[in-house]
Amino acid sequence: MSKRTIMLVCAAGMSTSMLVKKMEDAAAKEGVDAKIFATSTADAHDKLDSEKPDVLMLGPQVRYLENDFKKDLNIPVEVINMQDYGLMKGEKVLKTALDLIDKKK
């Protein structure tokens, strides 16, 4: 299976960096080859161009950007479940991201 690239976007990139760590741990445990990273809304478009992610996950605090990204992108865009985000459930957010990538294929 090829490496998947998962991009998380939040207001400043701080809270999602903790979630990225949890998702990386879950991916390692499940043997999933994934590059997972977080960025701020200000850097999102640059990162989209340079990293070419397979899926874009938005932090609940930037859910208002969902439609803009969906209009501009040809990849799945989804707001992270608020409860999973708040409880830092990396394995659930990872599963959602992977399911979105698999559905697109």
ChimeraX commands (.cxc) that place a marker at each C-alpha (Angstrom):
marker #1 position 0.00,0.00,0.00 radius 0.5
marker #1 position 1.35,3.41,-0.87 radius 0.5
marker #1 position 2.12,6.08,1.68 radius 0.5
marker #1 position -0.86,8.29,2.47 radius 0.5
marker #1 position -0.47,11.97,3.26 radius 0.5
marker #1 position -2.91,13.41,5.78 radius 0.5
marker #1 position -3.04,17.15,6.39 radius 0.5
marker #1 position -4.71,18.71,9.42 radius 0.5
marker #1 position -5.56,22.39,9.49 radius 0.5
marker #1 position -6.40,24.45,12.56 radius 0.5
marker #1 position -6.29,28.10,13.55 radius 0.5
marker #1 position -2.66,28.19,14.73 radius 0.5
marker #1 position -1.45,24.64,14.17 radius 0.5
marker #1 position -0.81,24.04,17.88 radius 0.5
marker #1 position -3.65,21.89,19.16 radius 0.5
marker #1 position -3.61,19.73,16.06 radius 0.5
marker #1 position 0.09,19.01,16.50 radius 0.5
marker #1 position -0.81,16.97,19.61 radius 0.5
marker #1 position -3.45,15.13,17.59 radius 0.5
marker #1 position -0.90,14.45,14.83 radius 0.5
marker #1 position 1.34,12.71,17.39 radius 0.5
marker #1 position -1.57,10.51,18.51 radius 0.5
marker #1 position -2.44,9.71,14.89 radius 0.5
marker #1 position 1.20,8.84,14.12 radius 0.5
marker #1 position 1.26,6.50,17.11 radius 0.5
marker #1 position -1.97,4.83,15.93 radius 0.5
marker #1 position -0.62,4.51,12.37 radius 0.5
marker #1 position 2.61,2.91,13.64 radius 0.5
marker #1 position 0.64,0.48,15.80 radius 0.5
marker #1 position -1.56,-0.53,12.84 radius 0.5
marker #1 position 1.30,-0.68,10.33 radius 0.5
marker #1 position -0.12,2.17,8.22 radius 0.5
marker #1 position 2.41,4.03,6.10 radius 0.5
marker #1 position 1.27,7.63,6.50 radius 0.5
marker #1 position 2.72,11.10,6.60 radius 0.5
marker #1 position 0.59,13.16,8.97 radius 0.5
marker #1 position 1.18,16.83,9.60 radius 0.5
marker #1 position -0.61,19.92,10.90 radius 0.5
marker #1 position -0.54,23.45,9.60 radius 0.5
marker #1 position -2.20,26.76,10.31 radius 0.5
marker #1 position -4.94,28.23,8.14 radius 0.5
marker #1 position -2.45,30.91,7.02 radius 0.5
marker #1 position -0.06,28.27,5.60 radius 0.5
marker #1 position -2.68,25.80,4.34 radius 0.5
marker #1 position -2.57,26.71,0.65 radius 0.5
marker #1 position 1.25,26.64,0.53 radius 0.5
marker #1 position 1.26,23.22,2.22 radius 0.5
marker #1 position -1.39,21.91,-0.17 radius 0.5
marker #1 position 0.85,22.85,-3.09 radius 0.5
marker #1 position 4.07,21.50,-1.60 radius 0.5
marker #1 position 2.83,18.34,0.17 radius 0.5
marker #1 position -0.03,17.20,-2.14 radius 0.5
marker #1 position -2.04,15.52,0.67 radius 0.5
marker #1 position -4.53,12.71,0.00 radius 0.5
marker #1 position -7.01,14.13,2.49 radius 0.5
marker #1 position -7.55,17.42,4.36 radius 0.5
marker #1 position -8.94,17.31,7.89 radius 0.5
marker #1 position -10.11,20.58,9.47 radius 0.5
marker #1 position -10.08,21.30,13.18 radius 0.5
marker #1 position -13.57,22.08,14.50 radius 0.5
marker #1 position -12.55,25.70,15.15 radius 0.5
marker #1 position -11.98,26.28,11.41 radius 0.5
marker #1 position -15.03,24.35,10.12 radius 0.5
marker #1 position -16.18,27.56,8.37 radius 0.5
marker #1 position -13.43,26.93,5.77 radius 0.5
marker #1 position -14.83,23.54,4.72 radius 0.5
marker #1 position -16.83,24.76,1.70 radius 0.5
marker #1 position -13.98,26.94,0.39 radius 0.5
marker #1 position -11.56,24.01,0.49 radius 0.5
marker #1 position -14.11,21.62,-1.03 radius 0.5
marker #1 position -14.64,24.06,-3.91 radius 0.5
marker #1 position -10.90,24.41,-4.60 radius 0.5
marker #1 position -9.66,20.86,-4.02 radius 0.5
marker #1 position -9.94,17.50,-5.67 radius 0.5
marker #1 position -9.30,15.57,-2.43 radius 0.5
marker #1 position -11.64,14.67,0.44 radius 0.5
marker #1 position -12.15,17.51,2.94 radius 0.5
marker #1 position -13.75,16.80,6.30 radius 0.5
marker #1 position -14.17,18.54,9.66 radius 0.5
marker #1 position -12.73,16.43,12.48 radius 0.5
marker #1 position -15.42,15.15,14.85 radius 0.5
marker #1 position -15.45,17.61,17.75 radius 0.5
marker #1 position -15.48,14.91,20.42 radius 0.5
marker #1 position -12.63,12.97,18.79 radius 0.5
marker #1 position -10.71,16.23,18.48 radius 0.5
marker #1 position -11.35,17.33,22.06 radius 0.5
marker #1 position -10.39,13.93,23.46 radius 0.5
marker #1 position -7.41,13.65,21.08 radius 0.5
marker #1 position -8.61,10.30,19.71 radius 0.5
marker #1 position -5.84,9.85,17.17 radius 0.5
marker #1 position -6.89,6.35,16.15 radius 0.5
marker #1 position -10.45,7.46,15.31 radius 0.5
marker #1 position -9.34,10.53,13.34 radius 0.5
marker #1 position -6.78,8.37,11.50 radius 0.5
marker #1 position -9.46,5.83,10.62 radius 0.5
marker #1 position -11.76,8.57,9.32 radius 0.5
marker #1 position -8.96,10.02,7.18 radius 0.5
marker #1 position -8.01,6.61,5.74 radius 0.5
marker #1 position -11.67,5.78,5.03 radius 0.5
marker #1 position -12.04,9.07,3.11 radius 0.5
marker #1 position -8.92,8.32,1.04 radius 0.5
marker #1 position -10.08,4.77,0.29 radius 0.5
marker #1 position -13.56,5.99,-0.72 radius 0.5
marker #1 position -12.07,8.38,-3.25 radius 0.5
marker #1 position -10.16,5.63,-5.09 radius 0.5
marker link #1:1,2 radius 0.2
marker link #1:2,3 radius 0.2
marker link #1:3,4 radius 0.2
marker link #1:4,5 radius 0.2
marker link #1:5,6 radius 0.2
marker link #1:6,7 radius 0.2
marker link #1:7,8 radius 0.2
marker link #1:8,9 radius 0.2
marker link #1:9,10 radius 0.2
marker link #1:10,11 radius 0.2
marker link #1:11,12 radius 0.2
marker link #1:12,13 radius 0.2
marker link #1:13,14 radius 0.2
marker link #1:14,15 radius 0.2
marker link #1:15,16 radius 0.2
marker link #1:16,17 radius 0.2
marker link #1:17,18 radius 0.2
marker link #1:18,19 radius 0.2
marker link #1:19,20 radius 0.2
marker link #1:20,21 radius 0.2
marker link #1:21,22 radius 0.2
marker link #1:22,23 radius 0.2
marker link #1:23,24 radius 0.2
marker link #1:24,25 radius 0.2
marker link #1:25,26 radius 0.2
marker link #1:26,27 radius 0.2
marker link #1:27,28 radius 0.2
marker link #1:28,29 radius 0.2
marker link #1:29,30 radius 0.2
marker link #1:30,31 radius 0.2
marker link #1:31,32 radius 0.2
marker link #1:32,33 radius 0.2
marker link #1:33,34 radius 0.2
marker link #1:34,35 radius 0.2
marker link #1:35,36 radius 0.2
marker link #1:36,37 radius 0.2
marker link #1:37,38 radius 0.2
marker link #1:38,39 radius 0.2
marker link #1:39,40 radius 0.2
marker link #1:40,41 radius 0.2
marker link #1:41,42 radius 0.2
marker link #1:42,43 radius 0.2
marker link #1:43,44 radius 0.2
marker link #1:44,45 radius 0.2
marker link #1:45,46 radius 0.2
marker link #1:46,47 radius 0.2
marker link #1:47,48 radius 0.2
marker link #1:48,49 radius 0.2
marker link #1:49,50 radius 0.2
marker link #1:50,51 radius 0.2
marker link #1:51,52 radius 0.2
marker link #1:52,53 radius 0.2
marker link #1:53,54 radius 0.2
marker link #1:54,55 radius 0.2
marker link #1:55,56 radius 0.2
marker link #1:56,57 radius 0.2
marker link #1:57,58 radius 0.2
marker link #1:58,59 radius 0.2
marker link #1:59,60 radius 0.2
marker link #1:60,61 radius 0.2
marker link #1:61,62 radius 0.2
marker link #1:62,63 radius 0.2
marker link #1:63,64 radius 0.2
marker link #1:64,65 radius 0.2
marker link #1:65,66 radius 0.2
marker link #1:66,67 radius 0.2
marker link #1:67,68 radius 0.2
marker link #1:68,69 radius 0.2
marker link #1:69,70 radius 0.2
marker link #1:70,71 radius 0.2
marker link #1:71,72 radius 0.2
marker link #1:72,73 radius 0.2
marker link #1:73,74 radius 0.2
marker link #1:74,75 radius 0.2
marker link #1:75,76 radius 0.2
marker link #1:76,77 radius 0.2
marker link #1:77,78 radius 0.2
marker link #1:78,79 radius 0.2
marker link #1:79,80 radius 0.2
marker link #1:80,81 radius 0.2
marker link #1:81,82 radius 0.2
marker link #1:82,83 radius 0.2
marker link #1:83,84 radius 0.2
marker link #1:84,85 radius 0.2
marker link #1:85,86 radius 0.2
marker link #1:86,87 radius 0.2
marker link #1:87,88 radius 0.2
marker link #1:88,89 radius 0.2
marker link #1:89,90 radius 0.2
marker link #1:90,91 radius 0.2
marker link #1:91,92 radius 0.2
marker link #1:92,93 radius 0.2
marker link #1:93,94 radius 0.2
marker link #1:94,95 radius 0.2
marker link #1:95,96 radius 0.2
marker link #1:96,97 radius 0.2
marker link #1:97,98 radius 0.2
marker link #1:98,99 radius 0.2
marker link #1:99,100 radius 0.2
marker link #1:100,101 radius 0.2
marker link #1:101,102 radius 0.2
marker link #1:102,103 radius 0.2
marker link #1:103,104 radius 0.2
marker link #1:104,105 radius 0.2
view
